[in-house]
Amino acid sequence: MKWISISAAILLSAFSSIISAQEEAPEQINGVITINTHQAKRLHDIGALFIDVRPYQQWQFGHVDGSHSLDLRGGFRQLMVPGVLEKETPIVIYGNSTYHMRGAIGSYLAALWGYERVFFLRDGYFSWLALDYPVTLKSDTLDESYAKSEMD
């Protein structure tokens, strides 16, 4: 299992150094379907699993409703572990925007690890937010905490 983590780290660093010279995330990734924000919304509506690969702090401030935070530099490796998630599960992976590589790298790795229905939301979270699609914001959770403390 240790060699898998080491291999993944090497691939991740190699892939990120190759694409870091680009200004935008790639439009095509082998084994991945690149989607726009409207297509992502349809997948959200039918229950696809959304994975946010941004750092956990960014996810806490705001994220697609129902998304799971699997920071690319940490928790994302959970997807390598057999049985954590069925390989046929439709997953939508996203980062901040077209100008950030985390979503592309995460999508590439998920396909590499054998996931069969990987969708890359290339436009990212900020596009989702701009279209006023369902999000959870830190202020939402603060409001709930405040209301709850007022009732106590």
TANOR-V530100 format. One record per residue. NEAR is the number of other ideal C-beta (glycine too) atoms within 12 Angstrom. D_CENTER is the distance of its C-alpha to the mean C-alpha in Angstrom with 1 decimal. Layout:
# TANOR-V530100
NEAR	D_CENTER
NEAR	D_CENTER
This chain:
# TANOR-V530100
11	23.7
10	24.1
10	24.4
18	21.1
17	19.4
14	21.6
18	21.0
29	17.2
21	17.8
15	20.3
22	18.1
31	15.2
18	17.9
17	19.7
28	16.9
24	15.9
14	19.6
16	20.2
25	17.7
20	18.2
10	21.4
18	19.8
12	19.4
20	16.5
35	13.6
24	15.3
18	15.9
15	16.4
28	14.9
17	17.1
21	16.1
33	13.2
28	13.8
31	12.8
33	12.9
23	13.9
30	13.2
16	16.2
25	15.2
38	11.8
27	14.1
18	16.3
32	13.8
30	12.9
17	16.7
15	17.3
14	15.0
29	12.1
30	9.5
42	6.3
42	3.5
41	2.9
46	4.0
39	6.9
22	10.2
19	11.1
14	13.8
27	11.8
31	9.9
20	13.5
23	14.9
27	12.8
38	9.8
40	9.7
23	12.3
20	11.7
35	8.0
30	7.7
33	7.3
35	7.0
25	8.0
39	8.3
21	12.0
21	12.6
22	11.1
38	8.9
27	12.5
24	13.1
34	11.9
29	15.0
17	17.3
13	19.2
11	19.2
22	16.2
25	14.7
15	16.8
20	16.1
13	16.9
25	14.3
28	12.4
43	8.6
46	6.6
49	3.4
53	3.6
42	5.5
30	9.0
26	11.0
27	12.8
20	14.4
32	11.7
35	10.9
41	7.9
49	5.7
42	9.1
38	9.8
49	7.0
43	8.0
35	11.5
43	11.6
41	10.5
29	13.2
24	15.5
29	15.3
22	16.6
32	14.0
18	15.8
26	13.8
38	10.6
38	9.7
44	8.1
48	8.1
38	10.1
35	11.5
42	8.5
40	9.0
27	12.6
29	13.6
37	12.6
24	14.5
13	17.4
21	17.9
11	18.4
30	16.1
20	15.6
29	14.0
27	14.9
20	16.4
17	18.0
14	21.3
18	20.9
17	21.0
15	23.7
14	25.8
15	25.6
14	26.6
13	29.4
12	30.7
11	30.8
10	32.7
9	35.1
8	35.9
7	36.8
